[in-house]
Amino acid sequence: MYDEKAAELLPDPGALPDTNHDVTLLNELLSKLPDKQREAIVLFELSGFSIEEIRDLQGGSLSGVKMRLSRGRDQLRLWLEDSSKGSRHKAEGTGGDSINSLGLQSREGEGRK
């Protein structure tokens, strides 16, 4: 059965190898998050849902959604930092900030209206 969400997360065969690695790593790390945190991150960061829309889907309060996003981002950041320590390039100037290279930055004030 075709799963549109899963298809969106597949690496682009035409993308650079580093990009494919980042997408694969992000998918692996997302799968480790608790269900509600993962769902909030995917809906907000990847699908562009607003915090209000996520609250309507998940239930609870706006502050609850914001907390799930914050905790999920924090956990992903920790895992990415650990991952980059193990696979950091030896050449100077490479390696970068993994969390920013994957586009996971706070945007609580954004979203669809």
N, C-alpha and C positions, 0 to 999 in steps of 0.2 A: 504494500500500500504506500502511496506517495505521501510523504510528510513534508509539507512546505517549510515548516520551521527548521527541520533538520537540513533540508536542501539549502536554505539561506546560510547556514553555518558551515557548509562545505567549502573547503579551500577552492579558490579559482585556479583552474589548470593553467591559465595564462599569467598568473601572478608570479612575482619573484619568489624564490625559495624561502627567503626570510619571512615574507608575508604568509606563505602557506604554513610555515612553522608556527608563527604567532597565532594564526587562527586555530590550528590544531591544539596548541597549548592552552589557549583560552577556552576551547570547548572542554578539554580535560579538566581544567580547574573549575569551570562552571558546574560541571557534573558533581563536584565534591561539595558544593554549597548546599545548605538546607533548601528544600523545595521552594518555600516562600521567598527566600532571598534570591535564589536563581531566577525564579519567575519574575520578580520585580526588576532585577537587573536586565534580563532579556527584553522584557516589555518596554522598559524605559530607555535603555541605552541602544538597543538594536532595533526595536520596532517603533520607537518614537511616541509611545503612549505618554500621556500626562500623568502626574501623580494622582490626580483626581480619578482618571480612568482606571488606574491600577487599583486604587482604593475600592472603586465600584466592583471590580473583578474579584479582588481578594477579600474584601470585607475589611472591617476594622476602621482605623482612623488615618487621617493624612499623616500624622506624626508617626504612626506605625509603619506606613509605607516608606517614609523618609528614613526611619531607623533601619528597616530592612535593606534599603539601598546603601546606606552608610556602612552598615556592618558587612554587607556583601562586598562592597568596594574595598573596605579595609582588609578583609580576609584575602581577596584576590591580590591586593597589593603585596601583602606579606608573602604569599605563595610565589608571586612573580619575582619578588626580590630574592627569595631563596633560589628560585630557578635560575635567575640571571647570574648569581654567584657561582653556580656550578658550570655554566656554559658561556661565561663571559669571554669575549675574544681577547686574545693576548696582545693584539696590536693596540697602540694607544689611540684613544679617541673613538673606539667602538664599544659596543655594549649598550650604551645609552640608558635611558630610563624606560624600563619595560612597560610600566603601567601607562605612561603617556604615549608610548609608541602604539599601544593597543587602543588608545582613545578613551580610556576609562577615567574621565574627569568629572567632577561634580557639576551637575547642571540641574539642580533641584528647581530653579526658577524657570526652566525651559519646559518644552513639551507642547503637544498639540493643544489647541484651544477648542 
